[in-house]
């Protein structure tokens, strides 16, 4: 029982540390990426939004800026909130 508790505590500690390193962003609606550093963008779909590295080809996206290629391809007639694919 004690082993399970210790393992749970270690996992919880690492999970908390990983999310503590995430930079919160999106406070400025006109430029949500303003708080993010070089090579990262604000992922608005997360709650709360956090800075993450840009996405590789084939990953789902909503904005061009989140893709390494700066191209998020969406179906014709898609709404701005609809998902596309990084090209």
N, C-alpha and C positions, 0 to 999 in steps of 0.2 A: 504494500500500500504506500509506504514511504517513497519507494522508487518511482511509482507512478506520479506521485505528487511532485517530486523533484523534477522529473522529466517534463511534466506539464508546466512547471514554473520556468524552466529553462526555455521551452518553446515560446511561452508567453513573453518572456523577457526579450528574446530575439525578434519576435514579431513586433513588439512595441518599439524596439530600437530601429527597425527598418522603416516603420511609418514615421517615426520622429525625424528621420533624415529628409523626408519629403518636404519640399518647399511649397507652402500654400500659395495659390495664385488666383487670378481672376477678379481681384478687387476692382480693377479698372476695366469696365466693360468695353471701352474703345480700344484698349490694348491689353488683353488678358495675359499676354506673354511677358509683360514688363518686369515682373518679379523673377522670371526665370533666367538662368545663366546661359552662356553660350552652348549651343548644341542641344538645348532642351526647350520644350514648349509646354504651355499650360494645357493639360487634358481636362477640358471642361466637363466631360461626361462622368468624371469621378466625383464622389461626394466625400469630403470637400475636394474641389479641383486642386491638383498638384502638378508640379513640373516633372516631366519625364523626358527621356531621350526621344528623338524623332523616330517614326515608325518605318520599318522596311517595306519593300515591295510586297504586295499581297495582303497587308494588314488592313483591317477595317478602319475607316476614317470618316470624319465629318468635315474637316477643314483642310485646305491645301497645305497650310503651314505645318501640320503635324507629321507630314510625310518627308522622308529624307530627300525625295525627288521634288518636293513642293508641288505635287500633283495628286489630288484626291479625285479620282474619276467616279462620277455618279451617273445614274441612268438619266436619259433625257426627261425633262420635266420634274426632276427630283426637287424636293423642298430643301432649303438650307440646312434643316435639322436631320434630313435623311442620311443614312450611312452610304459610303462609297468604298472604294478600294484604292490603296496607294499604288501608284504606277511607277 
